[in-house]
Amino acid sequence: MDEKLHKLPLVVIDVVKGCCNPEYEHPQWDLHYSKVREMLPRLNNFAKRHRDNGAQIIWIKPTPWTEENLPPNINKLYHENPDATFYTTENIQEYNQFPDVIKTESTDTILEKNNYSAFTNPKLAKQLNKSYLIAGIYADGCVNATIIHGWNKGYFTYIISDLVESMDAPIKQNQKTQLLTHWWPHMYGHVAPSTTIHT
């Protein structure tokens, strides 16, 4: 890894209340976010240091995840497969707001998406050159979708291993581990801990 990683843009995926706050958990589906909440202070500190180095911070927020905001293919999936349905129904107005622990700055870029990959918003590509760092949630969901989409567009990805997280369920944690140890480093870029970025 010979690039100056501490100067690359940092793209942070879906760190919003709807993806981490307790009021959005669904115990009936075993959807819990405590591991995400444990990661957020580290992510915020890393973003601050990265910003202080003069690097660009790009926060990606999902639109409120309701039927009227989503594209036809996601709505078709949700309508035809109840097990896949994941519309936001509670606290919709606060769903895509940043949690209190995340401190953005006026110099940051904030973009919104209405699909899994952040690259479905064409404004993201205009913010990047050839390589970028990625962090955020969920590893097995929108982080993975963004990594694959960006790679297929020709971008090189540096995944920050301790700053991507998934839901608490063992199957989700196992999926994250497989992505970090096998799929991502073998197919979609380099995986490295945050401590190697700012040296």
Secondary structure as UniProt FT lines:
FT   HELIX           5..7
FT   STRAND          10..13
FT   HELIX           17..19
FT   HELIX           22..24
FT   HELIX           27..29
FT   HELIX           34..52
FT   TURN            53..54
FT   STRAND          57..62
FT   HELIX           67..69
FT   HELIX           72..80
FT   HELIX           82..84
FT   HELIX           92..94
FT   TURN            95..96
FT   TURN            100..101
FT   TURN            106..107
FT   STRAND          109..113
FT   HELIX           118..120
FT   HELIX           122..127
FT   STRAND          131..137
FT   HELIX           139..143
FT   HELIX           144..152
FT   TURN            153..154
FT   STRAND          156..165
FT   HELIX           170..178
FT   HELIX           179..183
FT   HELIX           184..187
FT   STRAND          190..192
FT   HELIX           194..196
//
